[in-house]
């Protein structure tokens, strides 16, 4: 997922219009549109406002998987070894609603249960 796609996904997840998000971060709706279409990248102070309003990190918005790994890691954090799977895993909380995450958890538990 690129920057614009992430921005659209998170904005919709928070049920915000481009206009509403623009008002919250102090830009015009057309500026938000440019960000979402990957025509412009926001300056760092706007990027920080976007992350704050959308409940995410600047690392996620900028696709810094290494930064996400560092922020989410504890000694027990399982590094998957497959960059594509690892990226998907790290993006889960930002890409899915709580209900969708619970469904993924139930599916995972069902797959792990040999008696199913």
Residue pairs with C-beta under 8 A, 6 or more apart in sequence:
1 9
1 63
1 91
1 95
2 38
2 63
3 35
3 38
3 41
3 61
3 62
3 63
4 35
4 36
4 37
4 38
6 60
6 61
6 63
6 94
7 32
7 35
7 36
7 50
7 54
7 61
8 36
9 94
9 95
10 54
10 55
10 56
10 94
11 17
11 18
11 21
11 32
11 36
11 54
13 54
13 97
14 53
14 54
14 55
16 24
17 29
18 29
18 32
18 33
18 36
19 29
19 32
21 32
21 50
21 53
21 54
22 28
22 29
22 31
22 32
24 49
24 53
25 32
25 46
25 49
25 50
25 53
26 46
26 49
27 42
27 46
31 40
34 40
35 41
35 42
35 50
41 47
42 50
44 58
47 58
47 61
47 62
48 58
50 61
51 57
51 58
51 60
51 61
56 94
57 67
57 68
57 71
59 67
59 68
59 71
60 68
60 90
60 91
60 94
65 83
65 86
65 87
65 90
68 90
68 91
69 77
69 79
69 86
69 90
72 90
79 86
80 86
80 89
92 101
92 104
93 101
96 104
110 116
